[in-house]
Amino acid sequence: MTDAAPLVLDGRLWRYALAFYAAPGASAACLRLQDEAGVDVVELIFALYASRVLGLPVDRALLEAARDDLGVWRQDTVLPLRAIRRRLKPGRTDCPDATKEELRRLVQQAELKAEQIQLALLERWAQARPGAGGPASSAMDAVAEVLALSNATPEGALADAVGTVIAAAGAAT
């Protein structure tokens, strides 16, 4: 997707994401779903926003269309930055810790900015979709669609994480 119009980085979806992530336990729950179930947290937040704020029906077709249209940004930008940040985390002997941590912090800031851009792209994409204001999905249904697309089954601690995410979705709106 190439569009000459500037992105609104501090748009409604970004503000929703900040409110969502600030809810008790949301950060840890999202990281657990990301690390243990392969869930794209940005996609998860987008699905909740689309259903709860935009009134879009969130289903597999919507999520796959978003991936098809915007997935290159995540693959080429967000995921490589995340991989670099994670490789800098464990103890290393090839670089002094303070220097490594400074670099890790800068990469983490770049990763967050890349996710912010991903959210802005998703928001612009969603605004062009028909169906807003129609029969919206519930937060649980939106999360279930994201989990299904990620081939994740919420059992045990993951089920608890899903419950926390649902509560955070309510707190963010």
C-alpha positions as CSV (number, residue, x, y, z in Angstrom):
1,M,0.0,0.0,0.0
2,T,1.5,3.3,-1.0
3,D,-0.4,6.5,-0.3
4,A,0.9,10.0,-0.4
5,A,-1.4,11.1,2.4
6,P,0.6,11.5,5.7
7,L,-0.1,9.0,8.4
8,V,-1.7,10.1,11.6
9,L,0.5,8.5,14.2
10,D,-1.4,9.8,17.2
11,G,-4.8,8.8,15.9
12,R,-7.7,7.1,17.7
13,L,-6.3,3.6,17.3
14,W,-2.9,4.7,18.9
15,R,-4.7,6.3,21.8
16,Y,-6.9,3.2,22.2
17,A,-3.7,1.0,22.2
18,L,-2.2,3.2,24.9
19,A,-5.3,3.0,27.1
20,F,-5.6,-0.7,26.4
21,Y,-1.9,-1.4,27.3
22,A,-2.3,0.8,30.5
23,A,-5.1,-1.5,31.9
24,P,-4.0,-3.8,34.7
25,G,-2.2,-6.9,33.5
26,A,-2.7,-6.1,29.8
27,S,1.0,-5.8,29.0
28,A,1.9,-9.1,30.6
29,A,-1.1,-10.8,29.0
30,C,-0.2,-9.6,25.6
31,L,3.4,-10.6,25.9
32,R,2.3,-14.1,27.0
33,L,0.0,-14.4,24.0
34,Q,2.7,-13.1,21.7
35,D,5.5,-15.3,23.1
36,E,3.6,-18.5,23.9
37,A,0.9,-18.5,21.1
38,G,2.4,-16.4,18.3
39,V,-0.3,-13.8,18.5
40,D,0.5,-10.4,16.8
41,V,-0.4,-8.0,19.6
42,V,-0.9,-5.1,17.1
43,E,-3.4,-7.3,15.2
44,L,-5.1,-8.1,18.5
45,I,-5.4,-4.5,19.5
46,F,-6.6,-3.6,16.0
47,A,-9.3,-6.3,16.2
48,L,-10.6,-5.0,19.5
49,Y,-10.6,-1.5,18.3
50,A,-12.3,-2.4,15.0
51,S,-15.1,-4.2,16.9
52,R,-15.5,-2.0,19.9
53,V,-14.8,1.5,18.5
54,L,-15.5,1.2,14.8
55,G,-18.3,-1.3,15.0
56,L,-16.8,-3.5,12.4
57,P,-17.6,-7.2,12.3
58,V,-14.2,-8.8,13.0
59,D,-13.9,-12.1,11.3
60,R,-11.2,-14.2,9.6
61,A,-11.8,-12.4,6.2
62,L,-11.2,-9.0,7.7
63,L,-8.0,-10.0,9.5
64,E,-6.6,-11.8,6.5
65,A,-7.4,-8.8,4.3
66,A,-5.5,-6.6,6.7
67,R,-2.6,-9.0,6.7
68,D,-2.6,-9.2,2.9
69,D,-2.7,-5.4,2.5
70,L,-0.4,-4.4,5.4
71,G,1.6,-7.4,6.5
72,V,4.8,-6.4,4.6
73,W,5.4,-3.6,7.1
74,R,5.2,-6.0,10.0
75,Q,7.4,-8.6,8.3
76,D,10.0,-6.2,7.0
77,T,10.2,-3.7,9.8
78,V,8.5,-4.7,13.1
79,L,9.7,-8.3,13.4
80,P,13.4,-7.6,12.4
81,L,13.6,-4.8,15.0
82,R,12.0,-7.1,17.6
83,A,14.5,-9.9,16.8
84,I,17.5,-7.5,17.1
85,R,16.1,-6.2,20.5
86,R,15.7,-9.7,21.8
87,R,19.2,-10.8,20.7
88,L,20.6,-7.8,22.6
89,K,18.9,-8.9,25.9
90,P,20.8,-11.9,27.1
91,G,24.1,-11.6,28.7
92,R,26.8,-11.0,26.1
93,T,30.5,-10.9,26.5
94,D,31.3,-9.2,23.2
95,C,30.1,-5.8,24.3
96,P,30.1,-3.9,27.6
97,D,26.6,-4.1,29.2
98,A,26.0,-0.4,29.4
99,T,26.8,0.1,25.7
100,K,24.6,-2.9,24.8
101,E,21.7,-1.7,26.9
102,E,21.9,1.8,25.3
103,L,21.7,0.2,21.9
104,R,18.9,-2.1,23.1
105,R,16.9,0.9,24.4
106,L,17.3,2.6,21.0
107,V,16.2,-0.5,19.1
108,Q,13.2,-0.8,21.5
109,Q,12.2,2.8,20.7
110,A,12.5,2.1,17.0
111,E,10.4,-1.1,17.4
112,L,7.7,0.9,19.3
113,K,7.7,3.5,16.5
114,A,7.4,0.8,13.9
115,E,4.4,-0.6,15.8
116,Q,2.9,2.9,16.0
117,I,3.2,3.2,12.3
118,Q,1.6,-0.3,11.8
119,L,-1.3,0.9,13.9
120,A,-1.6,4.1,11.9
121,L,-1.6,2.1,8.7
122,L,-4.3,-0.2,10.1
123,E,-6.4,2.7,11.2
124,R,-6.3,4.3,7.7
125,W,-7.0,0.9,6.2
126,A,-10.0,0.3,8.5
127,Q,-11.5,3.7,7.8
128,A,-11.7,2.8,4.1
129,R,-13.6,-0.5,4.9
130,P,-17.3,-0.7,4.5
131,G,-19.5,-2.0,7.3
132,A,-18.6,0.3,10.1
133,G,-21.5,0.8,12.5
134,G,-23.0,-2.6,11.5
135,P,-23.2,-5.6,13.7
136,A,-20.0,-5.4,15.6
137,S,-18.2,-8.4,17.1
138,S,-17.9,-8.7,20.8
139,A,-14.4,-8.4,22.3
140,M,-14.4,-12.1,23.0
141,D,-15.3,-12.9,19.4
142,A,-12.7,-10.5,18.0
143,V,-10.0,-12.1,20.3
144,A,-11.2,-15.6,19.2
145,E,-10.7,-14.7,15.6
146,V,-7.2,-13.4,16.2
147,L,-6.4,-16.6,18.2
148,A,-7.8,-18.8,15.4
149,L,-5.8,-17.0,12.8
150,S,-2.7,-17.5,14.9
151,N,-3.6,-21.2,15.4
152,A,-3.6,-20.6,19.2
153,T,-5.6,-22.4,21.7
154,P,-6.2,-20.5,24.9
155,E,-5.7,-23.1,27.6
156,G,-4.4,-22.7,31.1
157,A,-2.4,-19.6,31.6
158,L,-3.2,-18.5,28.1
159,A,-6.9,-18.6,29.0
160,D,-6.2,-16.3,31.9
161,A,-4.3,-13.9,29.5
162,V,-7.3,-13.9,27.2
163,G,-9.5,-12.9,30.1
164,T,-7.2,-10.1,31.0
165,V,-7.2,-8.9,27.4
166,I,-11.0,-8.8,27.3
167,A,-11.1,-6.8,30.5
168,A,-8.5,-4.4,29.2
169,A,-10.6,-3.9,26.0
170,G,-13.4,-2.8,28.2
171,A,-11.3,-0.5,30.1
172,A,-9.8,1.1,27.0
173,T,-13.2,2.2,25.5
